[in-house]
Amino acid sequence: MADVIQENLLLDQHPSLPHEGKIMDFAYSSIRTREEAGVLFATLDAGPLNLIGVDLVRDLVSLVDALDTDPGGVRVLVIDSASTEFFSAHVDLAAIPQYTAEAAKAGGPGDASLGMFLYKLAQVPVITIAKVRGRARGGGNELALACDMIFAARENAVFGQFESGTGALPGAGGIQHLTRRLGRTRAIEAVTGADDFDADLAERYGWINRALPDTELDGFVERLAKRIAGFPPAGVRAAKHAINDLALPQPANVRSDSAMFLGLVALPESRERLDYLTKRGLQTPGELERDLGKAVAEFPR
C-alpha cells in the first residue's frame, strides 16, 4: 500500500512521467511502427531515398512529441529504414523552407530548424537507437547522430556529411556531434573532406557504436533494446539525462550552425554546385546518390 501511495505522489508531483504500460497510438504515413516489450520499432518509409522532407519531418515531429510528452510503455525507440540502400540520403534540398516549417512545430518559431528539432529528439525520455543499413548522409546522418546509439551493417552502411562539397556546412547537429565523438582533427577531416565513411572506419573513428555483420544486426539491436526496456525506467532516464548534461551541445551552438547552413546554401557558388549535382541525379535513386561522397569532388573546374 505504501508503494502505491508513493507512486501516486510521484505522479502528482511530476505529471509528465509516463504511466506504466499505457498503450500509445503511433500511426504515420512515412514511418511504419511496431511496439513490442517496451520497444518501439520505427521504420522510415518515405520513398527510396528516405529524404528528410515535409512528410518525414512532420511524422518525426509527431513521434518525438508523443515520446517527450508521455511515452506510455515505450522505453526504447529503434529507428531503421525500409530501404537497404538508404537509411536517409539527406534532407530534401528542394523543400528546405517547407520541412523547416514542420520542424518548427517541435519547438516554436524561435527554434524553427531541423537542428533544434533533432536536439529535442536527443533529449526524449527514452533510449534511442539508430539501426543503419545503407547510406546515412547529411541530415540523414544527423538524424542518426541525434540518437543515443548507432549500430550499422558492416557490409553496406555508409556515413557522410557532404555539405562542404557543395559550399555549405552541416546545419542540423553534425558538427556538434561529430566534434564531440571524433575529436577536433577527425571531425575536421570528416566535415571538410565531405567523403563517405564505411561502417568499419566509422566504428574506428567513434562515429558509431559498432559495425556488425548484416545477418547479426537485427538480433543484436533487438536484444539490447529489450534488455534496456526491461530495466527500471527511472534509473535509465536519470542516466541518460546526466550524460546529456555532460555531452550535448548548447542550443545556441545548434542554432548558429543552422543559420550558417541556411545562409551558405543560398550563396551562388552553392546553388551552382547543387544545380550541377541535380542535373547528374541528385535526389533520385541511382549512381550519384550511391556515391555522393565521390561525386561532390567531381565539380568541373
N, C-alpha and C positions, 0 to 999 in steps of 0.2 A: 504493500500500500504506500509506503514511504517513497518507493522508487517512482510510482505513478505520479504522486504529488510533485516530486522533484522535477520530473519530465514536463508536467503541465506548467509548472512555474517557469521553467526554462523557455518553453514555447511562448508563454505570455510575455516574457522579457525580450525575447528575440523572435518576433513573429515571422521573420524571413527564413528561419531554419526550416528545412524540409520536413514534411510529415512522412514517417517511415512507411514504405510500401505503397504510397499513393501512386496510382496509375496515371501517367501523363499522356496526352494526345500529341504525338509528333507526326504530322501529316503534311508533306510538302510536295511541290511539283518537280523540283530539281534535286531532291535528296530522298533516297529510299532509306527507311529506318526499320530497325528490328531491336526489340528490347528483350533481354534475357539475363536473369540472375543479377540484376543491378547494373548491367552493362547496356548502354545504348549504342548500337552499331549504326552509323550514319554514312551512307554510300553516296558520294557525289555523282549525279547522273544528269549533267547539263550539256549533253552533246559530246561528240567525240574528243574535244579538247578540254572539256570542263573549264571553259573560260570563266573567270570571275567577273560576271556581268550582272545585269539587273536582277534576273530571276534568282541566280545562285546567292547573290548578296542578300536579297530580300528574305530568302529561306534561311540563310545562315543567321541573319539578324533575329528572326523569329525563334530559331532554335536556341541561340545563345541567351536571348531574353527569357525564354522559358526556364532554362537551366539556372540562370542567375537569380530569377525571382523565386522559384520553388521547383527544384529538380525532382521532387517526389521520391520515388525509389531508385532513381538513377544515381549511381556512384561513380561510374566511369563512362566517358564518351570515347568511342573509337571512330575516327574518320578515315575512310578509304575511298576508292574510286571504282565506278562501274567499268571504266576503261583500263585495260592492262598497259596501254601505251602512254596514257597521260593521267597522272594524279590531278594536276591542273596546270595547263600550259603557261598561263599568266593572266593578267587582267584583260578584259575586253577593251582594247585600245580605241575602239570606235564608240565607246559608250562611257567614257570617264565621268562626265557630269551626271549621267543617269545613275550609274551604280554608286557614285558618291552621295547622291541624294538618298538612296536607300540606306547606305551606311550611316548617314546622319540620324536615322531613326533610332539607332542604338544609343546615342548619347546627346542628341540635340544639335542644333545648328552650330554651336560653338565647337563641336567636335565632329564636324562633317568631313570625315576622311576614312578611307579603308584602314589606315594605320591605327586610328583610335578605336575603330570597331574591333580590330584584331587584338588591340591592347585589352579590351573588355573580355574577349574570348580567353586571353591568358589568365584572367582572374576569376573565371567562373568557379563555383564551389564544388566542382567535381574534378577528377583527374581526366586529362585529355591526352589521347594518343593518336598520332598520325601514322597510318599504315600505308606505306608508299610503294606502289608499283608504277613504273613508267616515269615520265618527266614531271618534275615539280620545279617550275622556273618562275622568276619574277614574283608576282603576287601569289602564285600557287605555292612557291617555296615559302613565302612569308606566312601563308596560312598554316603550313606545316610547322614553321618555327614558333608560331604562337601557341602551339600545343605543348603540353608538358614533356612529352617524349615523342621521338620519331624512330620508327623501325622500318627497314626497307629491304626490298628484294635484291639480293646481290646480283642477279643476272641482268636486270633491266632498269633499276631505279637510277634516275639522273637528277641532279640538283644544280641549280644555277641562278644567278642574278645577272641578267644580260643587259640591264638598263644602261650601264656605262657605254656599251657598244652602240647605243642609239643617242648618246649625248645627255642622258638623264642620270638618275641615281635611284636606288631602291627607296621607295617612299612610304612603305607600309610596315616598317619594322625590321627589314632585312639588315640594315646597317647596325641597328641597335643589338639585335640578337646575335648576329654573326661576330661582331666585335667581342661580345661577352663570351661566346662559345669558342671561337677560334684564336682569340688574341689579336693584337693590333696588326702584326705583319701579315698573318694569313688572311685576316679579314680584308686588308688592302688588296692582296692577291686575288681573292675571290670576287670582290666587288669591282675593282678597276680592270681586272683581266676579263671579266664578263664571260668566262668559259664554263663549260659543263664539268661537273664532278660526278664520277660514278660512285656507286654506293660504298665500295671499299675505300676509296680515297676520302669520301665524306666521313666515313667512320674514323679513319686515322686522324683526320683533322679535328674531330669533335663536333662536326656539323650535325651528326645524327647519333643516336644511342648505339644502334647495332645494325650491321648488314647481315642478313640471314639468307640461306638458300630459299628460293621461292616456295619450294614444297614445305618448308618449315615455318614460313612467316605467319600464316593464319593461325596455326595451332599455338605458336609461341605467344602471339599478341592476345589471343583469347584466354589462354591460361593466366597470363599476367593480369589482364583486365579483371577477370573473375576473382583472382586471388585478392587484388586490392579491394574490389567491391565487397568482399566478404569480411573485411576488417571493420571495426567500429568507425563510423564515418567522421565523428567529431575529431578524432586524432589525425586522420588523413587530411581533413580540411585545414586543421591548425598547422600541420607540417607544410602543406602547400602554401598557405598564407605567409608563414615565416620565411620560407625560401624565396617567394616572390618579393618580399620586402628587401631581401638582400640582392636579388639578381635582376629584377625587371628594371627597364629604363624609367626615367621620369617622363610624365606625359608631355612636358614641354619639348623634350627631345624628339618624341614621336611626331608631335605637331610640326616641328621645324622641318623634319625630313619630308613630311607630306607636302608642306608648302613649297619646298625646294623642288620636289618632283614635279608638281603641277606647273611651276614656273619654267623648269628646264624642258619639259616635254612639249611646251608650246613654242620653243625657240625655232627659228627657221632651219638650223642645221639638224635638229632632232626630227622635225617634220620631214625633211628631205630624206633622212635615213629610214624613217618609218615608212614613208611612201615607197621607197625603193624595196624594202623588205615585203611590203604588202603586195607589190606587183609580182614578187617572186613566190608568194604563197603564205605570207604571214597571216595567222588566224584561220587557216584552213588546214585540214589534215594532209600531211604529205611530207616530203623530204626536208623542206626548210624547217618546219616545226620540229621534226625529229632531231635535226642537227643545228638548232638555233645558235648554240654556243659557237659553232664554226661559222655560221652564216653572217653574224654581226661583224666579223672581221674581214668580210669579203666586199665591203663597200668600195666601189671604183674610185681611185684617186684622181 
